[in-house]
Amino acid sequence: MKPATKLSIESEPDAGRDREFDFTDTDFEHIRALVYRHAGISLSNAKRNLVYSRLARRLRRLNLVSFTAYTDYLEGHLDTELTEFLNSITTNLTSFFRENHHFETLRNQVLPELMAGNSGRRIRIWSAGCSTGEEPYSIAMTVKETVPASSTCDVKILATDLDTNVLQKARDGVYDAERVQQIPPARLRHWMRRGSGANTGQVRVISELQDMIQFNQLNLMENWPMRGPFDVIFCRNVVIYFDKDTQRRLFERFADLMAPDAYLFVGHSETLYKVTDRFELQGQTVYRKKY
Ligand SMILES: C[S@@+](CC[C@H](N)C(=O)[O-])C[C@H]1O[C@@H](n2cnc3c(N)ncnc32)[C@H](O)[C@@H]1O
């Protein structure tokens, strides 16, 4: 199969010639509309080959011969196939302590502020779009390393994602050893256990971290069952796939669910500039709720 390229298929006369399944302009437009409607994700023309390769697996699994047959199937079986469809489309790239300066800000500024003079305080953190769990586990390690065991603060982390496959991986907390290579050895020894026998080459996060985190499937485009308020929200490398209107609505909803002065962390290429004025910039991709 051809690798995904940055060019749209319209500008590649030969693209698609060797394709296993028919994939027309109409199919792509149809899929693009469904992805936008159900996940808020805006797919550019450049994502056309990616969409083909991600969904071709579903067509094979369902023994379908064309993308038209697939979209027909999808619309007739939304209750079962929509989850598989969205799981195939989402991009789940993540890593432990990604954009480490956020975790340093959490450790040095946010948590000390939240703990100050507030014994018994509830501290609520939301990792929205948590993918396979590296982000909420990095938050949990930072919290455990910063909030003294003697503290009466009650810290809980909510970790949510649309994609049920990545969420299961997050809940399991088992990773290939190469995914944790960049974690310093002392920290690794403290918070993870190396597998042996059949589990050689894997690590598992310890239950003390898992116990702090509630993993829930949640589509950011739909209703949210939580009442908040959240003191910190991490929503990093998620809105990059949304258009500005969708981003605006999402950040409004975040602000409504956050405590006064709460912190919001976004991805390295994301900005609230010209999206919402309900937050003010505090540092590199770190915001604070204004009102
Ligand atoms: C690139 S990952 C980012 C993971 C992590 N936050 C990080 O920065 O490393 C984006 C995640 O957002 C999730 N996502 C995309 N659209 C979503 C939606 N409408 N509702 C909830 N999660 C969504 C995807 O499933 C994916 O796991």
The ligand as an ORCA input file, in Angstrom:
! r2SCAN-3c Opt
* xyz 0 1
  C      -2.749     13.012     19.926
  S      -3.640     12.326     21.268
  C      -3.063     13.331     22.602
  C      -2.804     12.528     23.863
  C      -2.269     13.355     25.038
  N      -3.203     14.367     25.459
  C      -0.935     13.972     24.702
  O      -0.856     15.177     24.469
  O       0.062     13.247     24.647
  C      -5.294     12.968     20.969
  C      -6.386     12.174     21.677
  O      -7.615     12.910     21.577
  C      -8.656     11.979     21.433
  N      -9.839     12.636     20.842
  C     -10.007     13.097     19.575
  N     -11.234     13.592     19.394
  C     -11.879     13.449     20.583
  C     -13.194     13.761     21.042
  N     -14.110     14.321     20.227
  N     -13.509     13.463     22.319
  C     -12.603     12.899     23.140
  N     -11.351     12.568     22.767
  C     -10.988     12.843     21.507
  C      -8.073     10.902     20.536
  O      -8.761      9.677     20.647
  C      -6.626     10.835     21.017
  O      -6.423      9.785     21.927
*
